Amino acid sequence: MSTLDKSDVEKIAFLARLGIDEQDIPEYAANLSNILDMVEQLNSVDTDNVKPMAHPLDGVQRLRPDEVTETNDRENLMAHAPETEAGLFLVPRVVE
């Protein structure tokens, strides 16, 4: 069992940019130690013969047919644009 002390919790809080109260440090230390113990327990499991899965239920994603639904309306859009050049929209410069 790995136990975090006050300095460990303060360092973690600093790295995470969290402000924690002095009185809450023991509770944070206990909770974080429990999380680290659980990770150690998960790491001890032998997973050599386990095949990686994308989904635990072997679900299949239903996909829609890949069909064109929009027409090419470029000429109409370009006609309504304030400024165009060589088939491109011209916009005001925002970076100097």
N, C-alpha and C positions, 0 to 999 in steps of 0.2 A: 504494500500500500504506500503510495507516494503522498506525503503530506506537505502542503504548501505552508510557508510561514508568512508573517506580516510583510516582510520585504518583497517576497515573491508576488503577493497580491498587489502591493503598491506599484511594483514594476509593470505588472500586467495592466493595471488600471491606467498607468501613464501611457503605455503603448497604445491602448485602446482609446485614449483621450476621454476617460471616464472620471468623473469626480465622485468619490465614494466617501462616506462618513467613517470616521475612525472606529465608531462602535460597530459598524457593519462588517469590518474586516474579518473577524473570526467566522462569520456565516459565509462570506465569500470564499474564504480559505477552505472551509468544509465542502461547500458545493463544488468548487473547482477540483478539489482532490477527488471527490466522488466521480466527476466526469473523467478525470485522468485514469482512475482505476477501471472505469468501464471501457475506455479505449484500450488499456492494457489487456483486459479480458477479451475484447474483440480481436486484438492482434494475436492472441495465443491460439485462436481457432485455426485448425488445419484446413486451408482452402485450396490445396494443390489440385485436387481432382474436381473442383467445382467450376462448371462452365459459366462464363460471364453472361449476364442477361441484361437486356435493355428494359425489360418489364417483368415483374415477378409473376404475372399471370399469363405470360406469352400472348399478350394482346396484340392484335393487328390493327394498325391505323387505317381507318377508312379514308380513302382519298377520293377527291372529286376528279372527274376527267379534266385533263389539261387542254382546255379549249379557249380560243380567243373570244372574248366577250365584248371588247371595246374596239371600235373602228378607228382607223387612222384619221384623226380630225386635225392634223397639224396645220393645214392651210387656214382653217377657220380660226384656230387659236392664235396663230401668228398674225392674222389680220386684225385681231382685237388687242394685240399687245401694243403698249405705248411705243417701244423701240425694239427693232430687230436688226440683225445683221448676219448674213450668210446662214439663215435658218436657225439662229440662236436668239434667245431673249437677252436684251441688254438691260442691266440693272445698275443703279447708282453704285459708285465705289464706296465701300464702307471701311476699308483699311487703307491707311495712308503710309 
